[in-house]
Each structure stands twice: as structure tokens, then as C-alpha cells.
Amino acid sequence: MAETRSKTQLPMSEISAPSAEEAARAFQRGIELGRDYAETALRRVAAWAEENPGQLLLAGVAVGFLLGKLLFSRPRSPADDLG
């Protein structure tokens, strides 16, 4: 290991911060990748729904039930625990 006592070490500018162009390109690649994944997932769900409409209805009811329990649940009061 190198000796670093009492010497200030600053990060190199190339490593510390990417340029604005590089950041914009990385962001755009991320957006495109996200769109590709969303399109693939949508196609797969649509194919599954076409092949299994009964399972789709059952999954929809289950998701609706879970969302209802999570979003519309009332907080429990201590009086509910006693009685």
C-alpha cells in the first residue's frame, strides 16, 4: 500500500464525475432498456391471458383483494384487541 499520511488525495476528474453527455447517453440507454422490458412483459402477459382467461380472472381478483387490503385497511385501535 502507498503511504498517504498527511497527504490530501483528490479523485481524478475522469473518475469522479462523468460528463453531461455521458450521463445523458446512459440515461437514454436506461430509458430504452426499460421500454424494451415493458414491451416484452406486456406481450408475455397478453399471450398468457389469451391462453388462460380463467387464470387471468382469478389473478385479477387476487390482486384486487390484496390491493384493497393494503390501501383501504383501517388502523387497529387498542380497544379492538380487548373486545
DOBAGU-29113 format. One record per atom (N, C-alpha, C): y, x, z. Coordinates in steps of 0.05 Angstrom, whole numbers, plus 5000, padded with zeros to 4 digits. Example, Ala and Ser with C-alpha at 12.3 -4.5 7.8 and 13.67 -1.06 7.14 Angstrom:
2
488652645156 491052465156 493452645156 495552575142 497952735143 500152585157 
//
This chain:
83
497650175000 500050005000 502550175000 504550074988 507050224986 508650195012 510250395018 511950385041 514350215036 514850015052 517049825047 518949795071 518649955092 520349925115 523249995109 524949825118 527849855115 528749875086 527249765068 528049755040 527949465032 530049375020 530149105011 528649074985 526948884983 525448844958 526248574947 527248584923 528148344910 526248284887 525648024882 523847964859 525148034833 523448104814 524548164788 525447904775 527547924759 528647674747 526647544728 524947694715 522947574697 520947414712 520347484736 518347354752 519547124768 521847164779 523046974798 523746704786 524946694763 525746434752 525346434721 523846234712 523546214683 526146114670 526446174645 528846094631 528845784628 531145674622 531345384619 529645294595 529545454574 527845384551 524945374558 523945574573 521145574581 520545334598 522345274617 521845044634 521844784619 523544754599 523644514583 521044494566 520144714555 517644704539 515244634557 515144754581 512944694599 513044394607 515344294612 515644014619 514743834596 515543904571 514843744548 511743754544 510543994548 507644014545 506243834566 507343824590 506243654611 506443364604 508743284593 509143004584 507042934563 506743104543 504843054521 501943044532 501243214550 498643214562 498142964577 500142874593 499842624608 499542384589 500942384567 500642164548 497842164536 496842404529 494142414517 492042314537 492242394562 490442294582 490641994586 493041884586 493441604589 492241444566 492641544541 491541414518 488441424519 487341644527 484441664528 483341474549 484641464572 483741284594 483940994585 486140924571 486440654561 484340574541 483640754523 481540704503 478840664517 478240834537 475640814551 475440554567 477640474580 477640224595 477339984577 478739994554 478539774535 475739754523 474439974518 471639974508 469739864529 470139944554 468539854576 468939554580 471439454578 472039174582 470739004559 470739114535 469538974513 466538944516 465239154527 462339154530 461439004555 463138994576 462338884601 464538694612 464938464601 467138294610 466738194639 464238144646 463638044673 464338254694 463738504689 464338724707 467338754709 468738714687 471638734687 472938524706 471938284704 472938074722 472338134751 469938234756 469238304784 470938534794 471438734777 473138954785 476038864790 477038674773 479738574776 480038414802 477938254809 478038114835 478038304858 476338514857 476238714878 478938864881 480038944859 482639084861 484838904872 484838654863 486738464873 486438414903 484038394912 483538364941 484538594957 483938834947 484739074962 487839104962 489039054939 492039064938 493238854956 492138614957 493038414975 492838495004 490638615011 490238705039 492238925046 492739105027 494539325033 497439245033 498239085013 501039015010 502038785027 500338595033 501138355047 499938325075 499038545086 497938525113 500138525134 499738365155 501738355176 500938555198 502838685210 502138875231 501038715255 499038835267 497738705290 499438745315 499638535331 501038555356 499038595379 499938705401 498138745424 496938485434 498338265431 497338005440 494837925424 494638005399 492337935383 489838075393 490138305405 487838455415 486738325441 488438195457 487638085482 486137815478 487037655460 486037385459 484037335439 
//
